[in-house]
Amino acid sequence: MCVLPLLIGWLLDWLLGDPLWLPHPVVGFGKAIAFADKKLNLGSHRKMKGGIVAIVLTASVFAVTFTLHLLIGNWNVIAAIAFQTIIIFYCLAGTTLVREVREVFYAVDRSLDEGRRQVGRIVGRDTSELSAQEIRTAALETLAENLSDGVIAPLFWLAVGGVPAMLAYKMVNTLDSMIGYKTDRHREFGCVAAHIDDVVNFIPARLTALLMVVASGRVKLLSFVARYGHCHASPNSGYPEAALAGILNCRFGGPHFYFGQLFPKPYIGTNDRCLTTDDMKKSLLINRISEIIMIVIVGVTTFFYHPFFL
């Protein structure tokens, strides 16, 4: 019964993605974070207040999910399976970004302005001045990062601590994506949230890179990942990006504008070649194969080892 919700939830994400008409808990997470940011990110002691917000929101999500799962499980086994399935479906974000990245490449082939608008849906950087090459690069970098943040990491935490840990991870990830920037406004308030995100993604990011290399069938690329994985402002994001850069024999990274501020970033790889639609298709295939491998690993793990909170 541990494996059944995993398979159904994953298949639902594969088939449906994130339908716009369906209420999503991450939207609620975002509203709670935005409210705290507006009310508390001012005056003195911003780092302490931001840390309290990050810890309280994450702990609350875990506690509420654990309590609901316990109550539902004691009431009805079928309802408990349904509850787990829904949480897993909500926490996986593989299909939506796959579709978005595909659309970015098709859009930029039609026009530069359309490509900029499309990639602006999935990246936080300023897209108004991006070239066609930079648009394609940004989309593939985001694809690699999202494989870790949106698929592998949630599944990793599901195996470790069941659906409460999985949903709590999504809160951590949402906190980081909203306030975990080193901008003037969030440098202090989002500091703790960013560090928590670094910790919970440490293993999943490196696991993602390993899965991508395995999916490519070129194990020798692990040396490339080891060389360039740390070449990123984030201690984790560089590893899946390095894996994809190695697979495609291209170059990622470099300086980008976020919220009007220029953030210098090192390059990942050296071959600054033009990216094409074929590169996008290859990247999506690697993404999906890596995802399937992880599903098998987590399925086998939860079959033989029942997570305490699942």
Secondary structure, DSSP 8 states (H G I E B T S, - for coil): --HHHHHHHHHHHHHH-S-TTS--HHHHHHHHHHHHHHHHSSSS-HHHHHHHHHHHHHHHHHHHHHHHHHHHHHH-HHHHHHHHHHHHHHH--HHHHHHHHHHHHHHHHH-HHHHHHHHTTT-SB--TT--HHHHHHHHHHHHHHHIIIIIIHHHHHHHHHHHHHHHHHHHHHHHHHHH-S-STTTTTTTHHHHHHHHHHTHHHHHHHHHHHHHHHT-GGGHHHHHHHTT-SSSTTTHHHHHHHHHHHT--EE--EEETTEEE---EE-S------HHHHHHHHHHHHHHHHHHHHHHHHHHHHS--TT-
